[in-house]
Amino acid sequence: MTPELETYFDNYNELFNHEGFKQLIQELSANAQQLADVQTIKDSEELFYRKGQVAALATVINLQGTIEVAREQAEVEEEGPVDV
């Protein structure tokens, strides 16, 4: 892995271990649950708007998992092919 890529992943790891990030994820998760409640939606326009909001929140909520998978892939690619 290049030093730049290692720094990239280390910076995210530092962010994910910060209590403020954990608090943010909790709040965004609660907001996403409220937005996902379809009982109060008036029309299809509001449904699609909320769908977009939930998708945007999900991107941030799932960021840690996405970065972890990317790091694992980068490490595997660095190791090269596995002999079978």
mmCIF file of the N, C-alpha and C atoms, coordinates in Angstrom:
data_MODEL
# 
_entry.id   MODEL 
# 
loop_
_atom_site.group_PDB 
_atom_site.id 
_atom_site.type_symbol 
_atom_site.label_atom_id 
_atom_site.label_alt_id 
_atom_site.label_comp_id 
_atom_site.label_asym_id 
_atom_site.label_entity_id 
_atom_site.label_seq_id 
_atom_site.pdbx_PDB_ins_code 
_atom_site.Cartn_x 
_atom_site.Cartn_y 
_atom_site.Cartn_z 
_atom_site.occupancy 
_atom_site.B_iso_or_equiv 
_atom_site.pdbx_formal_charge 
_atom_site.auth_seq_id 
_atom_site.auth_comp_id 
_atom_site.auth_asym_id 
_atom_site.auth_atom_id 
_atom_site.pdbx_PDB_model_num 
ATOM 1   N N  . MET A 1 1  ? 0.860   -1.172  0.000  1.00 0.00 ? 1  MET A N  1 
ATOM 2   C CA . MET A 1 1  ? 0.000   0.000   0.000  1.00 0.00 ? 1  MET A CA 1 
ATOM 3   C C  . MET A 1 1  ? 0.910   1.240   0.000  1.00 0.00 ? 1  MET A C  1 
ATOM 4   N N  . THR A 1 2  ? 0.529   2.212   -0.780 1.00 0.00 ? 2  THR A N  1 
ATOM 5   C CA . THR A 1 2  ? 1.327   3.435   -0.851 1.00 0.00 ? 2  THR A CA 1 
ATOM 6   C C  . THR A 1 2  ? 1.225   4.203   0.471  1.00 0.00 ? 2  THR A C  1 
ATOM 7   N N  . PRO A 1 3  ? 2.227   5.007   0.772  1.00 0.00 ? 3  PRO A N  1 
ATOM 8   C CA . PRO A 1 3  ? 2.151   5.821   2.002  1.00 0.00 ? 3  PRO A CA 1 
ATOM 9   C C  . PRO A 1 3  ? 0.938   6.744   2.008  1.00 0.00 ? 3  PRO A C  1 
ATOM 10  N N  . GLU A 1 4  ? 0.571   7.261   0.849  1.00 0.00 ? 4  GLU A N  1 
ATOM 11  C CA . GLU A 1 4  ? -0.602  8.148   0.769  1.00 0.00 ? 4  GLU A CA 1 
ATOM 12  C C  . GLU A 1 4  ? -1.881  7.398   1.114  1.00 0.00 ? 4  GLU A C  1 
ATOM 13  N N  . LEU A 1 5  ? -1.996  6.177   0.589  1.00 0.00 ? 5  LEU A N  1 
ATOM 14  C CA . LEU A 1 5  ? -3.186  5.374   0.856  1.00 0.00 ? 5  LEU A CA 1 
ATOM 15  C C  . LEU A 1 5  ? -3.224  4.951   2.328  1.00 0.00 ? 5  LEU A C  1 
ATOM 16  N N  . GLU A 1 6  ? -2.087  4.618   2.871  1.00 0.00 ? 6  GLU A N  1 
ATOM 17  C CA . GLU A 1 6  ? -2.000  4.262   4.294  1.00 0.00 ? 6  GLU A CA 1 
ATOM 18  C C  . GLU A 1 6  ? -2.440  5.443   5.160  1.00 0.00 ? 6  GLU A C  1 
ATOM 19  N N  . THR A 1 7  ? -1.988  6.644   4.829  1.00 0.00 ? 7  THR A N  1 
ATOM 20  C CA . THR A 1 7  ? -2.396  7.850   5.554  1.00 0.00 ? 7  THR A CA 1 
ATOM 21  C C  . THR A 1 7  ? -3.895  8.078   5.432  1.00 0.00 ? 7  THR A C  1 
ATOM 22  N N  . TYR A 1 8  ? -4.428  7.876   4.231  1.00 0.00 ? 8  TYR A N  1 
ATOM 23  C CA . TYR A 1 8  ? -5.860  8.016   3.979  1.00 0.00 ? 8  TYR A CA 1 
ATOM 24  C C  . TYR A 1 8  ? -6.663  7.126   4.935  1.00 0.00 ? 8  TYR A C  1 
ATOM 25  N N  . PHE A 1 9  ? -6.297  5.852   4.999  1.00 0.00 ? 9  PHE A N  1 
ATOM 26  C CA . PHE A 1 9  ? -7.019  4.916   5.866  1.00 0.00 ? 9  PHE A CA 1 
ATOM 27  C C  . PHE A 1 9  ? -6.779  5.218   7.346  1.00 0.00 ? 9  PHE A C  1 
ATOM 28  N N  . ASP A 1 10 ? -5.566  5.599   7.712  1.00 0.00 ? 10 ASP A N  1 
ATOM 29  C CA . ASP A 1 10 ? -5.274  5.942   9.107  1.00 0.00 ? 10 ASP A CA 1 
ATOM 30  C C  . ASP A 1 10 ? -6.077  7.151   9.568  1.00 0.00 ? 10 ASP A C  1 
ATOM 31  N N  . ASN A 1 11 ? -6.228  8.136   8.694  1.00 0.00 ? 11 ASN A N  1 
ATOM 32  C CA . ASN A 1 11 ? -7.022  9.318   9.046  1.00 0.00 ? 11 ASN A CA 1 
ATOM 33  C C  . ASN A 1 11 ? -8.476  8.950   9.313  1.00 0.00 ? 11 ASN A C  1 
ATOM 34  N N  . TYR A 1 12 ? -9.022  8.087   8.455  1.00 0.00 ? 12 TYR A N  1 
ATOM 35  C CA . TYR A 1 12 ? -10.400 7.638   8.696  1.00 0.00 ? 12 TYR A CA 1 
ATOM 36  C C  . TYR A 1 12 ? -10.496 6.838   9.989  1.00 0.00 ? 12 TYR A C  1 
ATOM 37  N N  . ASN A 1 13 ? -9.517  5.982   10.240 1.00 0.00 ? 13 ASN A N  1 
ATOM 38  C CA . ASN A 1 13 ? -9.531  5.182   11.462 1.00 0.00 ? 13 ASN A CA 1 
ATOM 39  C C  . ASN A 1 13 ? -9.528  6.086   12.694 1.00 0.00 ? 13 ASN A C  1 
ATOM 40  N N  . GLU A 1 14 ? -8.739  7.138   12.653 1.00 0.00 ? 14 GLU A N  1 
ATOM 41  C CA . GLU A 1 14 ? -8.697  8.092   13.760 1.00 0.00 ? 14 GLU A CA 1 
ATOM 42  C C  . GLU A 1 14 ? -10.069 8.757   13.942 1.00 0.00 ? 14 GLU A C  1 
ATOM 43  N N  . LEU A 1 15 ? -10.697 9.121   12.835 1.00 0.00 ? 15 LEU A N  1 
ATOM 44  C CA . LEU A 1 15 ? -12.030 9.724   12.892 1.00 0.00 ? 15 LEU A CA 1 
ATOM 45  C C  . LEU A 1 15 ? -13.048 8.759   13.495 1.00 0.00 ? 15 LEU A C  1 
ATOM 46  N N  . PHE A 1 16 ? -13.033 7.506   13.042 1.00 0.00 ? 16 PHE A N  1 
ATOM 47  C CA . PHE A 1 16 ? -14.014 6.526   13.511 1.00 0.00 ? 16 PHE A CA 1 
ATOM 48  C C  . PHE A 1 16 ? -13.875 6.219   14.995 1.00 0.00 ? 16 PHE A C  1 
ATOM 49  N N  . ASN A 1 17 ? -12.674 6.359   15.539 1.00 0.00 ? 17 ASN A N  1 
ATOM 50  C CA . ASN A 1 17 ? -12.449 6.082   16.956 1.00 0.00 ? 17 ASN A CA 1 
ATOM 51  C C  . ASN A 1 17 ? -12.775 7.267   17.853 1.00 0.00 ? 17 ASN A C  1 
ATOM 52  N N  . HIS A 1 18 ? -13.133 8.379   17.271 1.00 0.00 ? 18 HIS A N  1 
ATOM 53  C CA . HIS A 1 18 ? -13.452 9.579   18.030 1.00 0.00 ? 18 HIS A CA 1 
ATOM 54  C C  . HIS A 1 18 ? -14.891 9.490   18.552 1.00 0.00 ? 18 HIS A C  1 
ATOM 55  N N  . GLU A 1 19 ? -15.091 9.865   19.807 1.00 0.00 ? 19 GLU A N  1 
ATOM 56  C CA . GLU A 1 19 ? -16.428 9.797   20.410 1.00 0.00 ? 19 GLU A CA 1 
ATOM 57  C C  . GLU A 1 19 ? -17.436 10.687  19.684 1.00 0.00 ? 19 GLU A C  1 
ATOM 58  N N  . GLY A 1 20 ? -16.960 11.805  19.162 1.00 0.00 ? 20 GLY A N  1 
ATOM 59  C CA . GLY A 1 20 ? -17.858 12.697  18.426 1.00 0.00 ? 20 GLY A CA 1 
ATOM 60  C C  . GLY A 1 20 ? -18.427 12.032  17.189 1.00 0.00 ? 20 GLY A C  1 
ATOM 61  N N  . PHE A 1 21 ? -17.620 11.228  16.496 1.00 0.00 ? 21 PHE A N  1 
ATOM 62  C CA . PHE A 1 21 ? -18.108 10.520  15.312 1.00 0.00 ? 21 PHE A CA 1 
ATOM 63  C C  . PHE A 1 21 ? -19.157 9.488   15.709 1.00 0.00 ? 21 PHE A C  1 
ATOM 64  N N  . LYS A 1 22 ? -18.905 8.776   16.785 1.00 0.00 ? 22 LYS A N  1 
ATOM 65  C CA . LYS A 1 22 ? -19.872 7.779   17.268 1.00 0.00 ? 22 LYS A CA 1 
ATOM 66  C C  . LYS A 1 22 ? -21.199 8.446   17.626 1.00 0.00 ? 22 LYS A C  1 
ATOM 67  N N  . GLN A 1 23 ? -21.116 9.612   18.254 1.00 0.00 ? 23 GLN A N  1 
ATOM 68  C CA . GLN A 1 23 ? -22.320 10.367  18.607 1.00 0.00 ? 23 GLN A CA 1 
ATOM 69  C C  . GLN A 1 23 ? -23.063 10.811  17.346 1.00 0.00 ? 23 GLN A C  1 
ATOM 70  N N  . LEU A 1 24 ? -22.327 11.283  16.363 1.00 0.00 ? 24 LEU A N  1 
ATOM 71  C CA . LEU A 1 24 ? -22.928 11.699  15.099 1.00 0.00 ? 24 LEU A CA 1 
ATOM 72  C C  . LEU A 1 24 ? -23.669 10.542  14.440 1.00 0.00 ? 24 LEU A C  1 
ATOM 73  N N  . ILE A 1 25 ? -23.059 9.376   14.413 1.00 0.00 ? 25 ILE A N  1 
ATOM 74  C CA . ILE A 1 25 ? -23.677 8.206   13.789 1.00 0.00 ? 25 ILE A CA 1 
ATOM 75  C C  . ILE A 1 25 ? -24.960 7.822   14.517 1.00 0.00 ? 25 ILE A C  1 
ATOM 76  N N  . GLN A 1 26 ? -24.956 7.906   15.843 1.00 0.00 ? 26 GLN A N  1 
ATOM 77  C CA . GLN A 1 26 ? -26.167 7.612   16.610 1.00 0.00 ? 26 GLN A CA 1 
ATOM 78  C C  . GLN A 1 26 ? -27.297 8.574   16.247 1.00 0.00 ? 26 GLN A C  1 
ATOM 79  N N  . GLU A 1 27 ? -26.974 9.846   16.145 1.00 0.00 ? 27 GLU A N  1 
ATOM 80  C CA . GLU A 1 27 ? -27.990 10.847  15.811 1.00 0.00 ? 27 GLU A CA 1 
ATOM 81  C C  . GLU A 1 27 ? -28.496 10.676  14.383 1.00 0.00 ? 27 GLU A C  1 
ATOM 82  N N  . LEU A 1 28 ? -27.591 10.419  13.457 1.00 0.00 ? 28 LEU A N  1 
ATOM 83  C CA . LEU A 1 28 ? -28.005 10.218  12.072 1.00 0.00 ? 28 LEU A CA 1 
ATOM 84  C C  . LEU A 1 28 ? -28.856 8.961   11.927 1.00 0.00 ? 28 LEU A C  1 
ATOM 85  N N  . SER A 1 29 ? -28.533 7.928   12.679 1.00 0.00 ? 29 SER A N  1 
ATOM 86  C CA . SER A 1 29 ? -29.321 6.695   12.644 1.00 0.00 ? 29 SER A CA 1 
ATOM 87  C C  . SER A 1 29 ? -30.739 6.942   13.155 1.00 0.00 ? 29 SER A C  1 
ATOM 88  N N  . ALA A 1 30 ? -30.850 7.718   14.225 1.00 0.00 ? 30 ALA A N  1 
ATOM 89  C CA . ALA A 1 30 ? -32.177 8.055   14.754 1.00 0.00 ? 30 ALA A CA 1 
ATOM 90  C C  . ALA A 1 30 ? -32.960 8.880   13.739 1.00 0.00 ? 30 ALA A C  1 
ATOM 91  N N  . ASN A 1 31 ? -32.295 9.834   13.094 1.00 0.00 ? 31 ASN A N  1 
ATOM 92  C CA . ASN A 1 31 ? -32.957 10.643  12.069 1.00 0.00 ? 31 ASN A CA 1 
ATOM 93  C C  . ASN A 1 31 ? -33.405 9.783   10.890 1.00 0.00 ? 31 ASN A C  1 
ATOM 94  N N  . ALA A 1 32 ? -32.570 8.844   10.494 1.00 0.00 ? 32 ALA A N  1 
ATOM 95  C CA . ALA A 1 32 ? -32.908 7.969   9.367  1.00 0.00 ? 32 ALA A CA 1 
ATOM 96  C C  . ALA A 1 32 ? -34.131 7.119   9.698  1.00 0.00 ? 32 ALA A C  1 
ATOM 97  N N  . GLN A 1 33 ? -34.217 6.656   10.926 1.00 0.00 ? 33 GLN A N  1 
ATOM 98  C CA . GLN A 1 33 ? -35.385 5.865   11.328 1.00 0.00 ? 33 GLN A CA 1 
ATOM 99  C C  . GLN A 1 33 ? -36.661 6.694   11.279 1.00 0.00 ? 33 GLN A C  1 
ATOM 100 N N  . GLN A 1 34 ? -36.575 7.933   11.718 1.00 0.00 ? 34 GLN A N  1 
ATOM 101 C CA . GLN A 1 34 ? -37.745 8.809   11.674 1.00 0.00 ? 34 GLN A CA 1 
ATOM 102 C C  . GLN A 1 34 ? -38.154 9.087   10.227 1.00 0.00 ? 34 GLN A C  1 
ATOM 103 N N  . LEU A 1 35 ? -37.177 9.345   9.368  1.00 0.00 ? 35 LEU A N  1 
ATOM 104 C CA . LEU A 1 35 ? -37.480 9.629   7.965  1.00 0.00 ? 35 LEU A CA 1 
ATOM 105 C C  . LEU A 1 35 ? -38.028 8.409   7.234  1.00 0.00 ? 35 LEU A C  1 
ATOM 106 N N  . ALA A 1 36 ? -37.645 7.226   7.685  1.00 0.00 ? 36 ALA A N  1 
ATOM 107 C CA . ALA A 1 36 ? -38.090 6.000   7.032  1.00 0.00 ? 36 ALA A CA 1 
ATOM 108 C C  . ALA A 1 36 ? -39.531 5.644   7.391  1.00 0.00 ? 36 ALA A C  1 
ATOM 109 N N  . ASP A 1 37 ? -40.118 6.334   8.349  1.00 0.00 ? 37 ASP A N  1 
ATOM 110 C CA . ASP A 1 37 ? -41.516 6.089   8.723  1.00 0.00 ? 37 ASP A CA 1 
ATOM 111 C C  . ASP A 1 37 ? -42.420 6.632   7.626  1.00 0.00 ? 37 ASP A C  1 
ATOM 112 N N  . VAL A 1 38 ? -43.019 5.743   6.863  1.00 0.00 ? 38 VAL A N  1 
ATOM 113 C CA . VAL A 1 38 ? -43.805 6.143   5.693  1.00 0.00 ? 38 VAL A CA 1 
ATOM 114 C C  . VAL A 1 38 ? -45.252 6.496   6.029  1.00 0.00 ? 38 VAL A C  1 
ATOM 115 N N  . GLN A 1 39 ? -45.644 6.338   7.266  1.00 0.00 ? 39 GLN A N  1 
ATOM 116 C CA . GLN A 1 39 ? -47.040 6.579   7.637  1.00 0.00 ? 39 GLN A CA 1 
ATOM 117 C C  . GLN A 1 39 ? -47.458 8.035   7.493  1.00 0.00 ? 39 GLN A C  1 
ATOM 118 N N  . THR A 1 40 ? -46.520 8.945   7.598  1.00 0.00 ? 40 THR A N  1 
ATOM 119 C CA . THR A 1 40 ? -46.867 10.368  7.555  1.00 0.00 ? 40 THR A CA 1 
ATOM 120 C C  . THR A 1 40 ? -46.633 10.997  6.180  1.00 0.00 ? 40 THR A C  1 
ATOM 121 N N  . ILE A 1 41 ? -46.219 10.215  5.208  1.00 0.00 ? 41 ILE A N  1 
ATOM 122 C CA . ILE A 1 41 ? -45.937 10.750  3.876  1.00 0.00 ? 41 ILE A CA 1 
ATOM 123 C C  . ILE A 1 41 ? -47.243 11.045  3.154  1.00 0.00 ? 41 ILE A C  1 
ATOM 124 N N  . LYS A 1 42 ? -47.319 12.252  2.586  1.00 0.00 ? 42 LYS A N  1 
ATOM 125 C CA . LYS A 1 42 ? -48.553 12.706  1.943  1.00 0.00 ? 42 LYS A CA 1 
ATOM 126 C C  . LYS A 1 42 ? -48.673 12.293  0.489  1.00 0.00 ? 42 LYS A C  1 
ATOM 127 N N  . ASP A 1 43 ? -47.546 12.306  -0.239 1.00 0.00 ? 43 ASP A N  1 
ATOM 128 C CA . ASP A 1 43 ? -47.627 12.023  -1.673 1.00 0.00 ? 43 ASP A CA 1 
ATOM 129 C C  . ASP A 1 43 ? -46.319 11.399  -2.168 1.00 0.00 ? 43 ASP A C  1 
ATOM 130 N N  . SER A 1 44 ? -46.301 11.035  -3.436 1.00 0.00 ? 44 SER A N  1 
ATOM 131 C CA . SER A 1 44 ? -45.124 10.369  -3.995 1.00 0.00 ? 44 SER A CA 1 
ATOM 132 C C  . SER A 1 44 ? -43.910 11.297  -4.036 1.00 0.00 ? 44 SER A C  1 
ATOM 133 N N  . GLU A 1 45 ? -44.151 12.576  -4.205 1.00 0.00 ? 45 GLU A N  1 
ATOM 134 C CA . GLU A 1 45 ? -43.035 13.531  -4.226 1.00 0.00 ? 45 GLU A CA 1 
ATOM 135 C C  . GLU A 1 45 ? -42.302 13.520  -2.883 1.00 0.00 ? 45 GLU A C  1 
ATOM 136 N N  . GLU A 1 46 ? -43.051 13.545  -1.801 1.00 0.00 ? 46 GLU A N  1 
ATOM 137 C CA . GLU A 1 46 ? -42.441 13.494  -0.475 1.00 0.00 ? 46 GLU A CA 1 
ATOM 138 C C  . GLU A 1 46 ? -41.772 12.150  -0.229 1.00 0.00 ? 46 GLU A C  1 
ATOM 139 N N  . LEU A 1 47 ? -42.349 11.079  -0.754 1.00 0.00 ? 47 LEU A N  1 
ATOM 140 C CA . LEU A 1 47 ? -41.759 9.752   -0.616 1.00 0.00 ? 47 LEU A CA 1 
ATOM 141 C C  . LEU A 1 47 ? -40.371 9.708   -1.257 1.00 0.00 ? 47 LEU A C  1 
ATOM 142 N N  . PHE A 1 48 ? -40.256 10.214  -2.470 1.00 0.00 ? 48 PHE A N  1 
ATOM 143 C CA . PHE A 1 48 ? -38.968 10.201  -3.155 1.00 0.00 ? 48 PHE A CA 1 
ATOM 144 C C  . PHE A 1 48 ? -37.960 11.145  -2.490 1.00 0.00 ? 48 PHE A C  1 
ATOM 145 N N  . TYR A 1 49 ? -38.447 12.256  -1.970 1.00 0.00 ? 49 TYR A N  1 
ATOM 146 C CA . TYR A 1 49 ? -37.576 13.181  -1.252 1.00 0.00 ? 49 TYR A CA 1 
ATOM 147 C C  . TYR A 1 49 ? -36.996 12.502  -0.011 1.00 0.00 ? 49 TYR A C  1 
ATOM 148 N N  . ARG A 1 50 ? -37.851 11.851  0.741  1.00 0.00 ? 50 ARG A N  1 
ATOM 149 C CA . ARG A 1 50 ? -37.396 11.153  1.947  1.00 0.00 ? 50 ARG A CA 1 
ATOM 150 C C  . ARG A 1 50 ? -36.464 10.002  1.597  1.00 0.00 ? 50 ARG A C  1 
ATOM 151 N N  . LYS A 1 51 ? -36.766 9.326   0.520  1.00 0.00 ? 51 LYS A N  1 
ATOM 152 C CA . LYS A 1 51 ? -35.909 8.220   0.079  1.00 0.00 ? 51 LYS A CA 1 
ATOM 153 C C  . LYS A 1 51 ? -34.488 8.742   -0.165 1.00 0.00 ? 51 LYS A C  1 
ATOM 154 N N  . GLY A 1 52 ? -34.374 9.894   -0.789 1.00 0.00 ? 52 GLY A N  1 
ATOM 155 C CA . GLY A 1 52 ? -33.074 10.505  -1.019 1.00 0.00 ? 52 GLY A CA 1 
ATOM 156 C C  . GLY A 1 52 ? -32.390 10.898  0.279  1.00 0.00 ? 52 GLY A C  1 
ATOM 157 N N  . GLN A 1 53 ? -33.165 11.431  1.217  1.00 0.00 ? 53 GLN A N  1 
ATOM 158 C CA . GLN A 1 53 ? -32.593 11.803  2.512  1.00 0.00 ? 53 GLN A CA 1 
ATOM 159 C C  . GLN A 1 53 ? -32.056 10.573  3.245  1.00 0.00 ? 53 GLN A C  1 
ATOM 160 N N  . VAL A 1 54 ? -32.838 9.517   3.248  1.00 0.00 ? 54 VAL A N  1 
ATOM 161 C CA . VAL A 1 54 ? -32.419 8.294   3.930  1.00 0.00 ? 54 VAL A CA 1 
ATOM 162 C C  . VAL A 1 54 ? -31.178 7.713   3.258  1.00 0.00 ? 54 VAL A C  1 
ATOM 163 N N  . ALA A 1 55 ? -31.129 7.749   1.930  1.00 0.00 ? 55 ALA A N  1 
ATOM 164 C CA . ALA A 1 55 ? -29.958 7.234   1.208  1.00 0.00 ? 55 ALA A CA 1 
ATOM 165 C C  . ALA A 1 55 ? -28.707 8.046   1.554  1.00 0.00 ? 55 ALA A C  1 
ATOM 166 N N  . ALA A 1 56 ? -28.841 9.351   1.650  1.00 0.00 ? 56 ALA A N  1 
ATOM 167 C CA . ALA A 1 56 ? -27.700 10.200  1.997  1.00 0.00 ? 56 ALA A CA 1 
ATOM 168 C C  . ALA A 1 56 ? -27.221 9.910   3.423  1.00 0.00 ? 56 ALA A C  1 
ATOM 169 N N  . LEU A 1 57 ? -28.155 9.764   4.336  1.00 0.00 ? 57 LEU A N  1 
ATOM 170 C CA . LEU A 1 57 ? -27.777 9.436   5.711  1.00 0.00 ? 57 LEU A CA 1 
ATOM 171 C C  . LEU A 1 57 ? -27.113 8.067   5.783  1.00 0.00 ? 57 LEU A C  1 
ATOM 172 N N  . ALA A 1 58 ? -27.634 7.111   5.022  1.00 0.00 ? 58 ALA A N  1 
ATOM 173 C CA . ALA A 1 58 ? -27.073 5.762   5.023  1.00 0.00 ? 58 ALA A CA 1 
ATOM 174 C C  . ALA A 1 58 ? -25.626 5.760   4.542  1.00 0.00 ? 58 ALA A C  1 
ATOM 175 N N  . THR A 1 59 ? -25.307 6.629   3.604  1.00 0.00 ? 59 THR A N  1 
ATOM 176 C CA . THR A 1 59 ? -23.931 6.725   3.112  1.00 0.00 ? 59 THR A CA 1 
ATOM 177 C C  . THR A 1 59 ? -22.988 7.097   4.246  1.00 0.00 ? 59 THR A C  1 
ATOM 178 N N  . VAL A 1 60 ? -23.374 8.057   5.066  1.00 0.00 ? 60 VAL A N  1 
ATOM 179 C CA . VAL A 1 60 ? -22.534 8.475   6.183  1.00 0.00 ? 60 VAL A CA 1 
ATOM 180 C C  . VAL A 1 60 ? -22.543 7.414   7.286  1.00 0.00 ? 60 VAL A C  1 
ATOM 181 N N  . ILE A 1 61 ? -23.712 6.871   7.579  1.00 0.00 ? 61 ILE A N  1 
ATOM 182 C CA . ILE A 1 61 ? -23.834 5.864   8.634  1.00 0.00 ? 61 ILE A CA 1 
ATOM 183 C C  . ILE A 1 61 ? -22.978 4.636   8.315  1.00 0.00 ? 61 ILE A C  1 
ATOM 184 N N  . ASN A 1 62 ? -22.894 4.267   7.049  1.00 0.00 ? 62 ASN A N  1 
ATOM 185 C CA . ASN A 1 62 ? -22.151 3.078   6.631  1.00 0.00 ? 62 ASN A CA 1 
ATOM 186 C C  . ASN A 1 62 ? -20.715 3.375   6.215  1.00 0.00 ? 62 ASN A C  1 
ATOM 187 N N  . LEU A 1 63 ? -20.263 4.607   6.380  1.00 0.00 ? 63 LEU A N  1 
ATOM 188 C CA . LEU A 1 63 ? -18.933 4.998   5.930  1.00 0.00 ? 63 LEU A CA 1 
ATOM 189 C C  . LEU A 1 63 ? -17.830 4.156   6.569  1.00 0.00 ? 63 LEU A C  1 
ATOM 190 N N  . GLN A 1 64 ? -17.925 3.890   7.840  1.00 0.00 ? 64 GLN A N  1 
ATOM 191 C CA . GLN A 1 64 ? -16.884 3.125   8.510  1.00 0.00 ? 64 GLN A CA 1 
ATOM 192 C C  . GLN A 1 64 ? -16.750 1.735   7.894  1.00 0.00 ? 64 GLN A C  1 
ATOM 193 N N  . GLY A 1 65 ? -17.852 1.058   7.665  1.00 0.00 ? 65 GLY A N  1 
ATOM 194 C CA . GLY A 1 65 ? -17.804 -0.259  7.042  1.00 0.00 ? 65 GLY A CA 1 
ATOM 195 C C  . GLY A 1 65 ? -17.257 -0.205  5.631  1.00 0.00 ? 65 GLY A C  1 
ATOM 196 N N  . THR A 1 66 ? -17.639 0.811   4.891  1.00 0.00 ? 66 THR A N  1 
ATOM 197 C CA . THR A 1 66 ? -17.155 0.979   3.518  1.00 0.00 ? 66 THR A CA 1 
ATOM 198 C C  . THR A 1 66 ? -15.643 1.167   3.493  1.00 0.00 ? 66 THR A C  1 
ATOM 199 N N  . ILE A 1 67 ? -15.131 1.994   4.380  1.00 0.00 ? 67 ILE A N  1 
ATOM 200 C CA . ILE A 1 67 ? -13.693 2.247   4.445  1.00 0.00 ? 67 ILE A CA 1 
ATOM 201 C C  . ILE A 1 67 ? -12.948 0.995   4.905  1.00 0.00 ? 67 ILE A C  1 
ATOM 202 N N  . GLU A 1 68 ? -13.514 0.257   5.849  1.00 0.00 ? 68 GLU A N  1 
ATOM 203 C CA . GLU A 1 68 ? -12.863 -0.970  6.312  1.00 0.00 ? 68 GLU A CA 1 
ATOM 204 C C  . GLU A 1 68 ? -12.746 -1.991  5.189  1.00 0.00 ? 68 GLU A C  1 
ATOM 205 N N  . VAL A 1 69 ? -13.786 -2.143  4.394  1.00 0.00 ? 69 VAL A N  1 
ATOM 206 C CA . VAL A 1 69 ? -13.746 -3.068  3.256  1.00 0.00 ? 69 VAL A CA 1 
ATOM 207 C C  . VAL A 1 69 ? -12.717 -2.605  2.229  1.00 0.00 ? 69 VAL A C  1 
ATOM 208 N N  . ALA A 1 70 ? -12.668 -1.308  1.972  1.00 0.00 ? 70 ALA A N  1 
ATOM 209 C CA . ALA A 1 70 ? -11.701 -0.766  1.013  1.00 0.00 ? 70 ALA A CA 1 
ATOM 210 C C  . ALA A 1 70 ? -10.273 -1.023  1.488  1.00 0.00 ? 70 ALA A C  1 
ATOM 211 N N  . ARG A 1 71 ? -10.042 -0.851  2.787  1.00 0.00 ? 71 ARG A N  1 
ATOM 212 C CA . ARG A 1 71 ? -8.697  -1.103  3.325  1.00 0.00 ? 71 ARG A CA 1 
ATOM 213 C C  . ARG A 1 71 ? -8.329  -2.580  3.186  1.00 0.00 ? 71 ARG A C  1 
ATOM 214 N N  . GLU A 1 72 ? -9.266  -3.462  3.491  1.00 0.00 ? 72 GLU A N  1 
ATOM 215 C CA . GLU A 1 72 ? -9.016  -4.897  3.353  1.00 0.00 ? 72 GLU A CA 1 
ATOM 216 C C  . GLU A 1 72 ? -8.698  -5.254  1.902  1.00 0.00 ? 72 GLU A C  1 
ATOM 217 N N  . GLN A 1 73 ? -9.435  -4.668  0.973  1.00 0.00 ? 73 GLN A N  1 
ATOM 218 C CA . GLN A 1 73 ? -9.178  -4.921  -0.448 1.00 0.00 ? 73 GLN A CA 1 
ATOM 219 C C  . GLN A 1 73 ? -7.792  -4.424  -0.840 1.00 0.00 ? 73 GLN A C  1 
ATOM 220 N N  . ALA A 1 74 ? -7.406  -3.258  -0.364 1.00 0.00 ? 74 ALA A N  1 
ATOM 221 C CA . ALA A 1 74 ? -6.091  -2.710  -0.687 1.00 0.00 ? 74 ALA A CA 1 
ATOM 222 C C  . ALA A 1 74 ? -4.995  -3.600  -0.129 1.00 0.00 ? 74 ALA A C  1 
ATOM 223 N N  . GLU A 1 75 ? -5.196  -4.139  1.060  1.00 0.00 ? 75 GLU A N  1 
ATOM 224 C CA . GLU A 1 75 ? -4.205  -5.029  1.659  1.00 0.00 ? 75 GLU A CA 1 
ATOM 225 C C  . GLU A 1 75 ? -4.100  -6.346  0.888  1.00 0.00 ? 75 GLU A C  1 
ATOM 226 N N  . VAL A 1 76 ? -5.233  -6.881  0.444  1.00 0.00 ? 76 VAL A N  1 
ATOM 227 C CA . VAL A 1 76 ? -5.232  -8.121  -0.333 1.00 0.00 ? 76 VAL A CA 1 
ATOM 228 C C  . VAL A 1 76 ? -4.548  -7.900  -1.675 1.00 0.00 ? 76 VAL A C  1 
ATOM 229 N N  . GLU A 1 77 ? -4.845  -6.794  -2.327 1.00 0.00 ? 77 GLU A N  1 
ATOM 230 C CA . GLU A 1 77 ? -4.228  -6.489  -3.610 1.00 0.00 ? 77 GLU A CA 1 
ATOM 231 C C  . GLU A 1 77 ? -2.709  -6.313  -3.468 1.00 0.00 ? 77 GLU A C  1 
ATOM 232 N N  . GLU A 1 78 ? -2.298  -5.798  -2.329 1.00 0.00 ? 78 GLU A N  1 
ATOM 233 C CA . GLU A 1 78 ? -0.874  -5.611  -2.086 1.00 0.00 ? 78 GLU A CA 1 
ATOM 234 C C  . GLU A 1 78 ? -0.164  -6.948  -1.940 1.00 0.00 ? 78 GLU A C  1 
ATOM 235 N N  . GLU A 1 79 ? -0.854  -7.930  -1.353 1.00 0.00 ? 79 GLU A N  1 
ATOM 236 C CA . GLU A 1 79 ? -0.260  -9.241  -1.149 1.00 0.00 ? 79 GLU A CA 1 
ATOM 237 C C  . GLU A 1 79 ? -0.078  -10.004 -2.450 1.00 0.00 ? 79 GLU A C  1 
ATOM 238 N N  . GLY A 1 80 ? -0.898  -9.694  -3.434 1.00 0.00 ? 80 GLY A N  1 
ATOM 239 C CA . GLY A 1 80 ? -0.812  -10.375 -4.723 1.00 0.00 ? 80 GLY A CA 1 
ATOM 240 C C  . GLY A 1 80 ? -1.694  -11.591 -4.758 1.00 0.00 ? 80 GLY A C  1 
ATOM 241 N N  . PRO A 1 81 ? -1.652  -12.334 -5.875 1.00 0.00 ? 81 PRO A N  1 
ATOM 242 C CA . PRO A 1 81 ? -2.525  -13.491 -6.035 1.00 0.00 ? 81 PRO A CA 1 
ATOM 243 C C  . PRO A 1 81 ? -2.139  -14.626 -5.068 1.00 0.00 ? 81 PRO A C  1 
ATOM 244 N N  . VAL A 1 82 ? -3.141  -15.374 -4.678 1.00 0.00 ? 82 VAL A N  1 
ATOM 245 C CA . VAL A 1 82 ? -2.960  -16.499 -3.768 1.00 0.00 ? 82 VAL A CA 1 
ATOM 246 C C  . VAL A 1 82 ? -2.836  -17.777 -4.597 1.00 0.00 ? 82 VAL A C  1 
ATOM 247 N N  . ASP A 1 83 ? -1.794  -18.566 -4.316 1.00 0.00 ? 83 ASP A N  1 
ATOM 248 C CA . ASP A 1 83 ? -1.618  -19.848 -5.024 1.00 0.00 ? 83 ASP A CA 1 
ATOM 249 C C  . ASP A 1 83 ? -2.614  -20.856 -4.485 1.00 0.00 ? 83 ASP A C  1 
ATOM 250 N N  . VAL A 1 84 ? -3.242  -21.580 -5.401 1.00 0.00 ? 84 VAL A N  1 
ATOM 251 C CA . VAL A 1 84 ? -4.235  -22.566 -4.990 1.00 0.00 ? 84 VAL A CA 1 
ATOM 252 C C  . VAL A 1 84 ? -3.716  -23.947 -5.270 1.00 0.00 ? 84 VAL A C  1 
# 
